[in-house]
Amino acid sequence: MGEFDFDPLHDLSCKDCNVTQSTRARKGKLVIFVDRSEAGRSLAWRLGRYADRDDVLVLGVPRGGVPVAFEVANTIHAPLDVIVLRKLGAPGHEEFAFGAIASGDTQILDLEVLRRLGLSPRDVDAVIAREREELLRREEIYRRGLPPLQVAGKTTILIDDGVATGSSLHAGIHAIRRLAPAKLVVAVPVSPPDTCKHLADEVEEVVCVATPENFRAVGQFYDDFREVTDTEVTELLARNREAAPSGYSGNESRQSWDCRKNS
């Protein structure tokens, strides 16, 4: 469907990667980025063509994707908002995800995984309800009562701090699609090569700074991968609003993620 822009990263030399000199070995692992801020600046370099346009919006995935998205939004002078995603994990074994939900009442279930897990409809509904409550709690905290920024007709750049399988990001893509963006771009600092290519089938453009083959988890490619707090997310959104990027007004161009209200 779309195009993808990425650098294959197979070893420590990585001469073709447009990242800073943070690529190094640390305790047997490959470190590409010092932290999420540096990853965001590396990503912003590749998104320069979207700078200073009033039809561009950046969406960060909380919590970890927001520091990355903040650097991109401020560099290209675009407004920043969040799209909250929550994995649906099996009760007692949350590491086994059977789907994901996103802002706007979007949910995606993996029926094959559900069959293998043997979860009852009641179990599934309970997990969805719990994660939906947390999703709404985060949205309220992050936006401080403001509705989401307008996506319809905008070039929307969806950013996370990295992606492994892309299962959660799929829910975000579906949620954004329902709001009719002019163009949807997925941008991440690091991802397995196959995941980047699969995402290109769902959106118009995928930008990956690095695509290492030996991929176990996003955090292995960061020197500092500490947990981001709700307070940090809220502060970064506020700082972006205060910067008043081109085409942004605190009281205009907002909409509801609930597509039933937009139809």
VEXFITOR-280768 format. One record per residue: residue number from 1; residue in one letter; chain; x, y, z of N, C-alpha, C in turn. Coordinates in nm, 2 decimals. Layout:
BEGIN
PT num residu chaine   n_c1   n_c2   n_c3  ca_c1  ca_c2  ca_c3   c_c1   c_c2   c_c3
PT NUM      a      A      X      Y      Z      X      Y      Z      X      Y      Z
...
This chain:
BEGIN
PT num residu chaine   n_c1   n_c2   n_c3  ca_c1  ca_c2  ca_c3   c_c1   c_c2   c_c3
PT   1      m      A   0.08  -0.12   0.00   0.00   0.00   0.00   0.09   0.13   0.00
PT   2      g      A   0.18   0.13   0.10   0.26   0.25   0.11   0.41   0.23   0.08
PT   3      e      A   0.49   0.33   0.11   0.63   0.32   0.09   0.69   0.31   0.23
PT   4      f      A   0.81   0.25   0.24   0.88   0.25   0.37   1.03   0.30   0.35
PT   5      d      A   1.07   0.37   0.45   1.21   0.42   0.45   1.28   0.37   0.57
PT   6      f      A   1.38   0.29   0.55   1.45   0.23   0.67   1.59   0.20   0.63
PT   7      d      A   1.67   0.18   0.73   1.81   0.15   0.72   1.84   0.01   0.78
PT   8      p      A   1.89  -0.09   0.70   1.92  -0.22   0.76   2.03  -0.20   0.85
PT   9      l      A   2.02  -0.26   0.97   2.12  -0.25   1.07   2.16  -0.40   1.11
PT  10      h      A   2.27  -0.44   1.07   2.31  -0.58   1.09   2.44  -0.59   1.18
PT  11      d      A   2.51  -0.48   1.20   2.63  -0.49   1.28   2.66  -0.36   1.34
PT  12      l      A   2.77  -0.35   1.42   2.80  -0.23   1.49   2.85  -0.11   1.40
PT  13      s      A   2.89  -0.14   1.28   2.95  -0.04   1.20   2.83   0.05   1.15
PT  14      c      A   2.73  -0.01   1.09   2.61   0.06   1.04   2.64   0.19   0.98
PT  15      k      A   2.73   0.19   0.88   2.77   0.32   0.82   2.66   0.40   0.75
PT  16      d      A   2.55   0.33   0.71   2.45   0.39   0.64   2.34   0.45   0.72
PT  17      c      A   2.34   0.42   0.86   2.23   0.46   0.94   2.24   0.61   0.98
PT  18      n      A   2.13   0.68   0.96   2.13   0.82   1.00   2.10   0.84   1.14
PT  19      v      A   2.18   0.80   1.23   2.17   0.81   1.37   2.29   0.88   1.42
PT  20      t      A   2.29   0.92   1.55   2.41   0.99   1.60   2.51   0.88   1.64
PT  21      q      A   2.62   0.92   1.70   2.73   0.83   1.73   2.71   0.75   1.86
PT  22      s      A   2.58   0.73   1.89   2.55   0.65   2.01   2.55   0.50   1.99
PT  23      t      A   2.56   0.46   1.86   2.56   0.32   1.83   2.69   0.25   1.89
PT  24      r      A   2.67   0.16   1.99   2.78   0.10   2.06   2.74  -0.03   2.13
PT  25      a      A   2.83  -0.10   2.17   2.80  -0.23   2.25   2.80  -0.20   2.39
PT  26      r      A   2.70  -0.24   2.46   2.69  -0.22   2.61   2.64  -0.36   2.67
PT  27      k      A   2.73  -0.42   2.74   2.70  -0.54   2.81   2.64  -0.64   2.71
PT  28      g      A   2.71  -0.66   2.60   2.67  -0.76   2.50   2.55  -0.72   2.42
PT  29      k      A   2.49  -0.60   2.43   2.38  -0.56   2.35   2.41  -0.45   2.26
PT  30      l      A   2.34  -0.43   2.15   2.36  -0.32   2.06   2.28  -0.20   2.10
PT  31      v      A   2.34  -0.09   2.13   2.28   0.03   2.17   2.28   0.13   2.05
PT  32      i      A   2.17   0.17   2.00   2.16   0.27   1.89   2.14   0.41   1.94
PT  33      f      A   2.05   0.42   2.04   2.02   0.56   2.09   2.05   0.57   2.24
PT  34      v      A   2.10   0.69   2.28   2.12   0.72   2.42   1.99   0.71   2.50
PT  35      d      A   1.89   0.78   2.44   1.76   0.78   2.51   1.65   0.81   2.41
PT  36      r      A   1.53   0.83   2.45   1.42   0.85   2.36   1.43   0.99   2.29
PT  37      s      A   1.48   1.09   2.36   1.50   1.22   2.30   1.59   1.21   2.18
PT  38      e      A   1.70   1.15   2.20   1.79   1.13   2.08   1.73   1.05   1.97
PT  39      a      A   1.65   0.95   2.00   1.58   0.87   1.90   1.48   0.96   1.83
PT  40      g      A   1.42   1.05   1.90   1.32   1.15   1.83   1.39   1.24   1.74
PT  41      r      A   1.51   1.29   1.78   1.59   1.38   1.69   1.63   1.31   1.57
PT  42      s      A   1.67   1.18   1.58   1.72   1.10   1.47   1.60   1.08   1.37
PT  43      l      A   1.48   1.06   1.43   1.36   1.04   1.35   1.32   1.17   1.28
PT  44      a      A   1.33   1.28   1.35   1.29   1.41   1.29   1.37   1.44   1.17
PT  45      w      A   1.50   1.40   1.17   1.58   1.42   1.05   1.52   1.36   0.92
PT  46      r      A   1.46   1.25   0.94   1.40   1.18   0.83   1.26   1.23   0.79
PT  47      l      A   1.20   1.31   0.88   1.07   1.37   0.85   1.07   1.51   0.82
PT  48      g      A   1.18   1.56   0.78   1.20   1.71   0.76   1.10   1.76   0.65
PT  49      r      A   1.07   1.67   0.55   0.98   1.72   0.45   0.84   1.76   0.50
PT  50      y      A   0.81   1.72   0.62   0.68   1.76   0.68   0.68   1.89   0.76
PT  51      a      A   0.80   1.95   0.76   0.82   2.07   0.85   0.74   2.19   0.80
PT  52      d      A   0.69   2.27   0.90   0.63   2.40   0.87   0.51   2.39   0.78
PT  53      r      A   0.43   2.29   0.80   0.31   2.27   0.72   0.19   2.27   0.82
PT  54      d      A   0.08   2.34   0.78  -0.04   2.35   0.86  -0.13   2.23   0.85
PT  55      d      A  -0.09   2.13   0.77  -0.18   2.02   0.75  -0.12   1.89   0.81
PT  56      v      A  -0.02   1.91   0.90   0.05   1.80   0.96   0.02   1.79   1.11
PT  57      l      A   0.00   1.67   1.16  -0.03   1.64   1.30   0.06   1.53   1.35
PT  58      v      A   0.12   1.54   1.47   0.20   1.43   1.52   0.12   1.36   1.64
PT  59      l      A   0.11   1.23   1.64   0.05   1.16   1.74   0.15   1.06   1.81
PT  60      g      A   0.17   1.08   1.94   0.26   0.99   2.01   0.19   0.89   2.09
PT  61      v      A   0.24   0.77   2.10   0.18   0.66   2.18   0.24   0.66   2.32
PT  62      p      A   0.15   0.69   2.42   0.20   0.70   2.56   0.23   0.56   2.61
PT  63      r      A   0.33   0.54   2.70   0.39   0.66   2.75   0.52   0.68   2.67
PT  64      g      A   0.59   0.57   2.64   0.73   0.59   2.58   0.74   0.65   2.45
PT  65      g      A   0.63   0.65   2.37   0.64   0.72   2.24   0.63   0.87   2.24
PT  66      v      A   0.59   0.92   2.35   0.56   1.07   2.36   0.69   1.15   2.36
PT  67      p      A   0.80   1.11   2.44   0.92   1.19   2.43   0.98   1.18   2.29
PT  68      v      A   0.97   1.07   2.22   1.01   1.06   2.08   0.93   1.16   1.99
PT  69      a      A   0.80   1.15   2.00   0.71   1.23   1.92   0.73   1.38   1.95
PT  70      f      A   0.76   1.41   2.08   0.78   1.55   2.12   0.90   1.61   2.04
PT  71      e      A   1.01   1.54   2.03   1.12   1.59   1.96   1.09   1.61   1.81
PT  72      v      A   1.01   1.52   1.75   0.98   1.53   1.61   0.89   1.65   1.59
PT  73      a      A   0.78   1.66   1.67   0.68   1.77   1.66   0.75   1.91   1.67
PT  74      n      A   0.84   1.92   1.77   0.90   2.05   1.79   1.00   2.08   1.68
PT  75      t      A   1.07   1.98   1.62   1.16   2.00   1.51   1.09   2.04   1.39
PT  76      i      A   0.98   1.98   1.35   0.91   2.01   1.23   0.80   2.11   1.25
PT  77      h      A   0.79   2.16   1.37   0.69   2.27   1.41   0.55   2.22   1.38
PT  78      a      A   0.51   2.11   1.44   0.38   2.05   1.42   0.31   2.04   1.56
PT  79      p      A   0.18   2.04   1.57   0.11   2.01   1.69   0.12   1.87   1.73
PT  80      l      A   0.12   1.84   1.86   0.14   1.71   1.92   0.02   1.67   2.00
PT  81      d      A  -0.03   1.55   1.98  -0.13   1.49   2.06  -0.10   1.34   2.09
PT  82      v      A  -0.18   1.27   2.16  -0.16   1.13   2.19  -0.27   1.05   2.14
PT  83      i      A  -0.23   0.92   2.11  -0.33   0.82   2.09  -0.30   0.71   2.18
PT  84      v      A  -0.39   0.68   2.27  -0.36   0.58   2.38  -0.39   0.44   2.33
PT  85      l      A  -0.30   0.35   2.34  -0.31   0.21   2.30  -0.30   0.12   2.43
PT  86      r      A  -0.37   0.01   2.44  -0.36  -0.08   2.55  -0.36  -0.22   2.50
PT  87      k      A  -0.26  -0.30   2.54  -0.26  -0.44   2.50  -0.36  -0.52   2.59
PT  88      l      A  -0.42  -0.62   2.53  -0.52  -0.70   2.60  -0.44  -0.83   2.64
PT  89      g      A  -0.41  -0.85   2.77  -0.33  -0.97   2.81  -0.42  -1.07   2.88
PT  90      a      A  -0.39  -1.20   2.86  -0.46  -1.30   2.93  -0.45  -1.29   3.08
PT  91      p      A  -0.56  -1.31   3.15  -0.56  -1.30   3.30  -0.46  -1.39   3.36
PT  92      g      A  -0.37  -1.33   3.44  -0.27  -1.41   3.51  -0.15  -1.43   3.42
PT  93      h      A  -0.16  -1.41   3.29  -0.05  -1.42   3.20  -0.05  -1.30   3.10
PT  94      e      A  -0.04  -1.18   3.16  -0.05  -1.06   3.08   0.04  -1.05   2.96
PT  95      e      A   0.16  -1.13   2.97   0.25  -1.12   2.86   0.20  -1.18   2.73
PT  96      f      A   0.09  -1.26   2.74   0.03  -1.33   2.63  -0.09  -1.24   2.58
PT  97      a      A  -0.06  -1.15   2.48  -0.16  -1.06   2.44  -0.25  -1.12   2.34
PT  98      f      A  -0.38  -1.10   2.35  -0.48  -1.16   2.25  -0.54  -1.04   2.17
PT  99      g      A  -0.49  -0.92   2.19  -0.55  -0.81   2.11  -0.50  -0.68   2.17
PT 100      a      A  -0.57  -0.57   2.12  -0.54  -0.44   2.17  -0.66  -0.35   2.15
PT 101      i      A  -0.66  -0.24   2.23  -0.76  -0.14   2.21  -0.69  -0.01   2.19
PT 102      a      A  -0.77   0.09   2.13  -0.71   0.22   2.11  -0.82   0.33   2.13
PT 103      s      A  -0.77   0.45   2.14  -0.87   0.56   2.16  -0.98   0.55   2.05
PT 104      g      A  -1.10   0.59   2.08  -1.20   0.59   1.99  -1.28   0.46   1.98
PT 105      d      A  -1.28   0.38   2.09  -1.35   0.26   2.10  -1.31   0.15   2.00
PT 106      t      A  -1.19   0.16   1.95  -1.14   0.06   1.86  -1.08  -0.06   1.93
PT 107      q      A  -1.11  -0.18   1.89  -1.05  -0.29   1.95  -1.02  -0.40   1.84
PT 108      i      A  -0.91  -0.47   1.85  -0.87  -0.57   1.76  -0.84  -0.70   1.84
PT 109      l      A  -0.90  -0.81   1.81  -0.88  -0.93   1.88  -0.82  -1.04   1.78
PT 110      d      A  -0.72  -1.11   1.84  -0.66  -1.22   1.76  -0.74  -1.35   1.80
PT 111      l      A  -0.82  -1.39   1.71  -0.91  -1.50   1.74  -0.83  -1.63   1.76
PT 112      e      A  -0.72  -1.65   1.68  -0.64  -1.77   1.70  -0.58  -1.78   1.83
PT 113      v      A  -0.53  -1.66   1.88  -0.47  -1.66   2.02  -0.58  -1.69   2.12
PT 114      l      A  -0.69  -1.63   2.10  -0.80  -1.65   2.20  -0.84  -1.80   2.20
PT 115      r      A  -0.84  -1.86   2.09  -0.88  -2.00   2.08  -0.77  -2.09   2.16
PT 116      r      A  -0.64  -2.05   2.14  -0.54  -2.13   2.21  -0.54  -2.10   2.36
PT 117      l      A  -0.58  -1.98   2.40  -0.58  -1.95   2.54  -0.70  -2.01   2.61
PT 118      g      A  -0.81  -2.03   2.53  -0.93  -2.09   2.59  -1.00  -1.99   2.68
PT 119      l      A  -1.00  -1.86   2.66  -1.06  -1.77   2.74  -1.21  -1.76   2.71
PT 120      s      A  -1.29  -1.74   2.81  -1.44  -1.73   2.79  -1.47  -1.59   2.75
PT 121      p      A  -1.59  -1.57   2.69  -1.63  -1.43   2.66  -1.63  -1.34   2.78
PT 122      r      A  -1.67  -1.40   2.90  -1.67  -1.32   3.02  -1.53  -1.27   3.05
PT 123      d      A  -1.43  -1.36   3.04  -1.29  -1.32   3.07  -1.24  -1.21   2.97
PT 124      v      A  -1.28  -1.23   2.85  -1.24  -1.13   2.75  -1.30  -0.99   2.78
PT 125      d      A  -1.43  -0.99   2.80  -1.50  -0.87   2.83  -1.44  -0.80   2.96
PT 126      a      A  -1.40  -0.88   3.06  -1.35  -0.82   3.18  -1.21  -0.75   3.15
PT 127      v      A  -1.13  -0.82   3.07  -1.00  -0.76   3.04  -1.02  -0.63   2.96
PT 128      i      A  -1.11  -0.63   2.86  -1.14  -0.51   2.78  -1.19  -0.40   2.86
PT 129      a      A  -1.28  -0.43   2.96  -1.33  -0.33   3.04  -1.23  -0.26   3.13
PT 130      r      A  -1.14  -0.35   3.19  -1.03  -0.29   3.27  -0.94  -0.21   3.19
PT 131      e      A  -0.90  -0.25   3.08  -0.80  -0.17   3.00  -0.87  -0.05   2.94
PT 132      r      A  -1.00  -0.06   2.91  -1.07   0.06   2.86  -1.07   0.17   2.97
PT 133      e      A  -1.09   0.13   3.09  -1.10   0.22   3.20  -0.96   0.29   3.22
PT 134      e      A  -0.85   0.22   3.20  -0.72   0.27   3.21  -0.69   0.37   3.10
PT 135      l      A  -0.74   0.33   2.98  -0.72   0.41   2.86  -0.79   0.55   2.88
PT 136      l      A  -0.91   0.54   2.93  -0.99   0.67   2.95  -0.92   0.75   3.06
PT 137      r      A  -0.87   0.69   3.16  -0.80   0.76   3.27  -0.68   0.84   3.21
PT 138      r      A  -0.61   0.77   3.13  -0.49   0.83   3.07  -0.52   0.95   2.98
PT 139      e      A  -0.62   0.93   2.90  -0.66   1.04   2.81  -0.70   1.16   2.88
PT 140      e      A  -0.78   1.14   2.99  -0.82   1.26   3.07  -0.70   1.33   3.14
PT 141      i      A  -0.60   1.25   3.19  -0.49   1.31   3.25  -0.40   1.38   3.15
PT 142      y      A  -0.38   1.32   3.04  -0.28   1.38   2.94  -0.34   1.51   2.87
PT 143      r      A  -0.47   1.51   2.84  -0.52   1.62   2.77  -0.58   1.73   2.86
PT 144      r      A  -0.59   1.70   2.99  -0.64   1.79   3.09  -0.78   1.85   3.05
PT 145      g      A  -0.86   1.75   3.00  -1.00   1.79   2.97  -1.02   1.83   2.82
PT 146      l      A  -0.91   1.86   2.75  -0.93   1.90   2.61  -0.96   1.78   2.52
PT 147      p      A  -1.04   1.80   2.42  -1.07   1.69   2.32  -0.95   1.68   2.23
PT 148      p      A  -0.94   1.57   2.16  -0.83   1.54   2.07  -0.82   1.64   1.96
PT 149      l      A  -0.70   1.66   1.90  -0.68   1.75   1.79  -0.74   1.68   1.67
PT 150      q      A  -0.77   1.77   1.57  -0.84   1.72   1.45  -0.75   1.64   1.36
PT 151      v      A  -0.79   1.52   1.33  -0.72   1.43   1.24  -0.77   1.44   1.10
PT 152      a      A  -0.90   1.45   1.08  -0.96   1.45   0.94  -0.89   1.55   0.85
PT 153      g      A  -0.85   1.50   0.73  -0.79   1.59   0.63  -0.64   1.62   0.66
PT 154      k      A  -0.58   1.57   0.77  -0.45   1.60   0.80  -0.35   1.49   0.76
PT 155      t      A  -0.23   1.52   0.74  -0.12   1.42   0.73  -0.08   1.39   0.87
PT 156      t      A  -0.11   1.27   0.91  -0.09   1.23   1.05   0.02   1.14   1.07
PT 157      i      A   0.12   1.17   1.16   0.24   1.10   1.18   0.22   1.03   1.32
PT 158      l      A   0.21   0.89   1.31   0.20   0.81   1.43   0.34   0.76   1.48
PT 159      i      A   0.37   0.79   1.60   0.51   0.77   1.65   0.51   0.69   1.78
PT 160      d      A   0.59   0.59   1.79   0.62   0.51   1.91   0.77   0.51   1.93
PT 161      d      A   0.82   0.46   2.05   0.96   0.45   2.07   1.03   0.33   2.00
PT 162      g      A   0.95   0.25   1.94   0.99   0.13   1.87   0.87   0.04   1.86
PT 163      v      A   0.89  -0.06   1.77   0.78  -0.16   1.75   0.84  -0.29   1.73
PT 164      a      A   0.79  -0.39   1.80   0.84  -0.53   1.78   0.75  -0.61   1.68
PT 165      t      A   0.63  -0.65   1.72   0.54  -0.72   1.63   0.44  -0.63   1.56
PT 166      g      A   0.42  -0.51   1.62   0.32  -0.42   1.57   0.18  -0.44   1.60
PT 167      s      A   0.15  -0.54   1.69   0.01  -0.58   1.73  -0.06  -0.46   1.79
PT 168      s      A  -0.01  -0.39   1.88  -0.08  -0.28   1.94  -0.09  -0.16   1.84
PT 169      l      A   0.01  -0.14   1.76   0.01  -0.03   1.67  -0.10  -0.05   1.56
PT 170      h      A  -0.14  -0.17   1.53  -0.24  -0.20   1.44  -0.37  -0.14   1.49
PT 171      a      A  -0.40  -0.15   1.62  -0.52  -0.09   1.67  -0.52   0.06   1.65
PT 172      g      A  -0.40   0.12   1.67  -0.39   0.27   1.65  -0.41   0.31   1.51
PT 173      i      A  -0.36   0.23   1.42  -0.38   0.26   1.28  -0.53   0.25   1.24
PT 174      h      A  -0.60   0.15   1.29  -0.74   0.14   1.26  -0.82   0.26   1.32
PT 175      a      A  -0.78   0.30   1.44  -0.85   0.41   1.51  -0.83   0.54   1.43
PT 176      i      A  -0.71   0.56   1.38  -0.68   0.68   1.31  -0.75   0.68   1.17
PT 177      r      A  -0.75   0.56   1.11  -0.82   0.55   0.97  -0.97   0.59   0.98
PT 178      r      A  -1.03   0.56   1.09  -1.17   0.59   1.11  -1.20   0.74   1.11
PT 179      l      A  -1.09   0.82   1.13  -1.11   0.97   1.14  -1.07   1.04   1.01
PT 180      a      A  -1.04   0.96   0.91  -1.02   1.01   0.77  -0.90   1.11   0.76
PT 181      p      A  -0.78   1.06   0.80  -0.67   1.15   0.77  -0.64   1.16   0.62
PT 182      a      A  -0.58   1.26   0.58  -0.54   1.27   0.43  -0.43   1.17   0.40
PT 183      k      A  -0.34   1.15   0.50  -0.23   1.06   0.48  -0.19   1.01   0.62
PT 184      l      A  -0.15   0.88   0.63  -0.11   0.82   0.76   0.03   0.77   0.74
PT 185      v      A   0.12   0.83   0.83   0.26   0.79   0.83   0.29   0.72   0.97
PT 186      v      A   0.36   0.61   0.97   0.40   0.55   1.09   0.56   0.57   1.10
PT 187      a      A   0.60   0.63   1.21   0.74   0.66   1.22   0.80   0.60   1.35
PT 188      v      A   0.90   0.52   1.35   0.96   0.46   1.47   1.11   0.46   1.46
PT 189      p      A   1.18   0.48   1.57   1.32   0.47   1.57   1.38   0.33   1.53
PT 190      v      A   1.32   0.23   1.58   1.37   0.09   1.56   1.26  -0.01   1.55
PT 191      s      A   1.28  -0.11   1.46   1.18  -0.21   1.43   1.25  -0.32   1.36
PT 192      p      A   1.20  -0.45   1.38   1.25  -0.56   1.29   1.22  -0.53   1.15
PT 193      p      A   1.30  -0.57   1.05   1.27  -0.54   0.91   1.13  -0.59   0.87
PT 194      d      A   1.09  -0.71   0.90   0.96  -0.76   0.86   0.85  -0.68   0.91
PT 195      t      A   0.86  -0.64   1.03   0.75  -0.56   1.09   0.73  -0.43   1.01
PT 196      c      A   0.84  -0.36   0.98   0.84  -0.24   0.90   0.77  -0.26   0.77
PT 197      k      A   0.81  -0.37   0.70   0.75  -0.40   0.57   0.60  -0.43   0.58
PT 198      h      A   0.56  -0.50   0.69   0.42  -0.53   0.71   0.34  -0.41   0.73
PT 199      l      A   0.39  -0.32   0.81   0.32  -0.19   0.84   0.30  -0.11   0.71
PT 200      a      A   0.40  -0.12   0.62   0.38  -0.05   0.49   0.26  -0.09   0.41
PT 201      d      A   0.21  -0.21   0.44   0.09  -0.26   0.37  -0.04  -0.19   0.43
PT 202      e      A  -0.02  -0.12   0.54  -0.14  -0.07   0.61  -0.15   0.09   0.60
PT 203      v      A  -0.03   0.15   0.58  -0.03   0.30   0.58   0.04   0.35   0.45
PT 204      e      A   0.03   0.48   0.43   0.09   0.53   0.31   0.25   0.54   0.32
PT 205      e      A   0.30   0.55   0.44   0.44   0.56   0.45   0.49   0.51   0.59
PT 206      v      A   0.60   0.44   0.59   0.66   0.39   0.71   0.81   0.44   0.72
PT 207      v      A   0.84   0.50   0.83   0.98   0.55   0.84   1.04   0.48   0.96
PT 208      c      A   1.15   0.41   0.94   1.22   0.34   1.05   1.37   0.38   1.04
PT 209      v      A   1.42   0.43   1.15   1.56   0.48   1.15   1.65   0.36   1.13
PT 210      a      A   1.63   0.25   1.21   1.71   0.13   1.21   1.62   0.01   1.22
PT 211      t      A   1.67  -0.10   1.14   1.59  -0.22   1.14   1.69  -0.34   1.16
PT 212      p      A   1.73  -0.36   1.29   1.83  -0.47   1.32   1.76  -0.60   1.30
PT 213      e      A   1.84  -0.70   1.26   1.79  -0.84   1.24   1.77  -0.91   1.38
PT 214      n      A   1.87  -0.89   1.46   1.87  -0.96   1.59   1.78  -0.87   1.69
PT 215      f      A   1.65  -0.89   1.68   1.56  -0.80   1.76   1.49  -0.88   1.86
PT 216      r      A   1.51  -0.85   1.99   1.43  -0.92   2.10   1.33  -0.83   2.16
PT 217      a      A   1.37  -0.71   2.18   1.28  -0.61   2.25   1.33  -0.47   2.22
PT 218      v      A   1.23  -0.37   2.22   1.27  -0.24   2.18   1.38  -0.18   2.28
PT 219      g      A   1.37  -0.21   2.41   1.46  -0.16   2.50   1.60  -0.19   2.49
PT 220      q      A   1.63  -0.30   2.42   1.77  -0.34   2.40   1.85  -0.24   2.32
PT 221      f      A   1.79  -0.16   2.24   1.86  -0.06   2.15   1.87   0.08   2.21
PT 222      y      A   1.83   0.09   2.34   1.85   0.22   2.41   1.94   0.20   2.53
PT 223      d      A   2.02   0.30   2.55   2.11   0.30   2.67   2.02   0.34   2.79
PT 224      d      A   1.94   0.44   2.78   1.84   0.48   2.89   1.70   0.45   2.84
PT 225      f      A   1.64   0.34   2.89   1.50   0.31   2.85   1.41   0.30   2.98
PT 226      r      A   1.43   0.40   3.07   1.36   0.41   3.19   1.21   0.43   3.16
PT 227      e      A   1.12   0.40   3.25   0.98   0.42   3.23   0.94   0.57   3.23
PT 228      v      A   0.86   0.60   3.14   0.81   0.74   3.13   0.69   0.75   3.21
PT 229      t      A   0.67   0.86   3.29   0.56   0.88   3.38   0.45   0.96   3.31
PT 230      d      A   0.33   0.95   3.37   0.21   1.03   3.32   0.25   1.18   3.33
PT 231      t      A   0.32   1.22   3.44   0.35   1.36   3.45   0.44   1.41   3.34
PT 232      e      A   0.53   1.33   3.30   0.62   1.36   3.19   0.54   1.38   3.06
PT 233      v      A   0.45   1.28   3.03   0.37   1.29   2.91   0.29   1.42   2.91
PT 234      t      A   0.23   1.45   3.02   0.14   1.57   3.03   0.23   1.70   3.01
PT 235      e      A   0.35   1.70   3.07   0.43   1.82   3.06   0.48   1.84   2.92
PT 236      l      A   0.51   1.73   2.85   0.56   1.74   2.71   0.45   1.79   2.62
PT 237      l      A   0.33   1.74   2.64   0.21   1.79   2.56   0.19   1.94   2.59
PT 238      a      A   0.20   1.98   2.71   0.18   2.12   2.75   0.29   2.21   2.68
PT 239      r      A   0.42   2.16   2.69   0.53   2.24   2.62   0.51   2.26   2.47
PT 240      n      A   0.45   2.15   2.41   0.42   2.16   2.27   0.31   2.27   2.24
PT 241      r      A   0.21   2.26   2.33   0.10   2.36   2.31   0.16   2.51   2.33
PT 242      e      A   0.24   2.52   2.43   0.30   2.66   2.45   0.38   2.71   2.34
PT 243      a      A   0.45   2.61   2.27   0.53   2.65   2.15   0.45   2.70   2.03
PT 244      a      A   0.32   2.67   2.04   0.22   2.72   1.93   0.28   2.70   1.79
PT 245      p      A   0.29   2.57   1.75   0.34   2.54   1.62   0.25   2.59   1.51
PT 246      s      A   0.30   2.60   1.39   0.22   2.64   1.28   0.09   2.57   1.26
PT 247      g      A  -0.02   2.65   1.25  -0.15   2.58   1.22  -0.22   2.53   1.35
PT 248      y      A  -0.16   2.56   1.47  -0.22   2.51   1.59  -0.28   2.62   1.67
PT 249      s      A  -0.40   2.59   1.73  -0.46   2.68   1.82  -0.51   2.59   1.93
PT 250      g      A  -0.50   2.63   2.05  -0.54   2.55   2.17  -0.69   2.53   2.17
PT 251      n      A  -0.77   2.61   2.10  -0.92   2.59   2.11  -0.98   2.55   1.97
PT 252      e      A  -0.90   2.54   1.87  -0.95   2.51   1.74  -0.90   2.37   1.69
PT 253      s      A  -0.96   2.32   1.58  -0.92   2.20   1.51  -0.92   2.08   1.60
PT 254      r      A  -1.02   2.07   1.68  -1.03   1.95   1.77  -1.16   1.87   1.74
PT 255      q      A  -1.15   1.74   1.77  -1.26   1.66   1.74  -1.27   1.55   1.84
PT 256      s      A  -1.37   1.46   1.83  -1.38   1.35   1.92  -1.33   1.22   1.85
PT 257      w      A  -1.26   1.14   1.93  -1.21   1.01   1.88  -1.33   0.91   1.86
PT 258      d      A  -1.44   0.94   1.92  -1.56   0.86   1.90  -1.62   0.88   1.76
PT 259      c      A  -1.60   0.79   1.67  -1.64   0.81   1.53  -1.79   0.82   1.52
PT 260      r      A  -1.86   0.77   1.61  -2.01   0.78   1.61  -2.05   0.92   1.62
PT 261      k      A  -1.97   1.01   1.68  -2.00   1.15   1.69  -1.95   1.23   1.57
PT 262      n      A  -1.88   1.16   1.48  -1.83   1.23   1.36  -1.89   1.19   1.23
PT 263      s      A  -1.98   1.09   1.25  -2.05   1.04   1.13  -2.17   1.12   1.09
